[in-house]
Amino acid sequence: MASYTLSFIPLTVSNRRIFVSSQKGSPSSSSSSSSPIPPTSLLGKKLLVTKPSRRCFVSKHRCLTSASTVFSVPTAQPENGSSDKLPKWSARSIKSLAMGELEARKLKYPSTGTEAILMGILVEGTSTAAKFLRGNGVTLFKVRDETINLLGKSDMYFFSPEHPPLTEPARKAIEWAIDEKKKSGVDGELTTAYLLLGIWSQKDSAGRQILETLGFNEDKAKEVAKSVSFETLVSIG
């Protein structure tokens, strides 16, 4: 799989010395350099975020201060080395992965596992997969409780990294989802249903064990698989 890193493009200005107009008579402030925008998420889909322009004065000339941040989502390496066959990620699946990372941080875990991705799907909450899970009694609170029962609580003095890396089962679950989407040969986005089935495919993972504890089984997995084609056509995943 490709790297899960996040790259930043720092602020750029037309001059090193900037005098920003003061407000309500307050003294002018000056800055000798610019600062990069702090990261907002590990995941995304080649999204470009631009900071609103603001007016500043340099030698009686106006200049624009701008910044951008580039996000990327996990992708499996295509067999032919070409990226044109990589599936596109739906907005809901991207958000689910981002929310999964956040849930791992809330629990102060050092990494983002399949259980965290499962919670992320439920936190996002609007996808077909999330609605199916809730309809079958698999809720966020139950998954969170089962996660703590299975993996335990983190030490109160331990702080999760800003972007907890994916565990091996989580990486394999995502790889499975990408590969299955590619094998389908159907145009459309990689939805949360693929992510859920990817979690289910990892038999020894925490996410699979939690799903089984909460009553999710092969028959329900088949129901999710049937919804994949419909979800892809209407792009609601």
Rosetta blueprint (number, residue, H / E / L):
1 M L
2 A L
3 S L
4 Y L
5 T L
6 L L
7 S E
8 F E
9 I E
10 P E
11 L E
12 T E
13 V L
14 S L
15 N L
16 R L
17 R L
18 I E
19 F E
20 V E
21 S L
22 S L
23 Q L
24 K L
25 G L
26 S L
27 P L
28 S L
29 S E
30 S E
31 S E
32 S L
33 S L
34 S L
35 S L
36 P L
37 I L
38 P L
39 P L
40 T L
41 S L
42 L L
43 L L
44 G L
45 K L
46 K L
47 L L
48 L E
49 V E
50 T E
51 K L
52 P L
53 S L
54 R L
55 R E
56 C E
57 F E
58 V E
59 S L
60 K L
61 H E
62 R E
63 C E
64 L E
65 T L
66 S E
67 A E
68 S E
69 T E
70 V E
71 F L
72 S L
73 V L
74 P L
75 T L
76 A L
77 Q L
78 P L
79 E L
80 N L
81 G L
82 S L
83 S H
84 D H
85 K H
86 L L
87 P L
88 K E
89 W E
90 S L
91 A H
92 R H
93 S H
94 I H
95 K H
96 S H
97 L H
98 A H
99 M H
100 G H
101 E H
102 L H
103 E H
104 A H
105 R H
106 K H
107 L L
108 K L
109 Y L
110 P L
111 S L
112 T E
113 G L
114 T H
115 E H
116 A H
117 I H
118 L H
119 M H
120 G H
121 I H
122 L H
123 V H
124 E H
125 G L
126 T L
127 S L
128 T H
129 A H
130 A H
131 K H
132 F H
133 L H
134 R H
135 G H
136 N L
137 G L
138 V L
139 T L
140 L H
141 F H
142 K H
143 V H
144 R H
145 D H
146 E H
147 T H
148 I H
149 N H
150 L H
151 L H
152 G L
153 K L
154 S L
155 D L
156 M L
157 Y L
158 F L
159 F L
160 S L
161 P L
162 E L
163 H L
164 P L
165 P L
166 L E
167 T L
168 E H
169 P H
170 A H
171 R H
172 K H
173 A H
174 I H
175 E H
176 W H
177 A H
178 I H
179 D H
180 E H
181 K H
182 K H
183 K H
184 S H
185 G L
186 V L
187 D L
188 G L
189 E E
190 L E
191 T L
192 T H
193 A H
194 Y H
195 L H
196 L H
197 L H
198 G H
199 I H
200 W H
201 S H
202 Q L
203 K L
204 D L
205 S L
206 A H
207 G H
208 R H
209 Q H
210 I H
211 L H
212 E H
213 T H
214 L L
215 G L
216 F L
217 N L
218 E H
219 D H
220 K H
221 A H
222 K H
223 E H
224 V H
225 A H
226 K H
227 S H
228 V H
229 S H
230 F H
231 E H
232 T H
233 L H
234 V H
235 S L
236 I L
237 G L
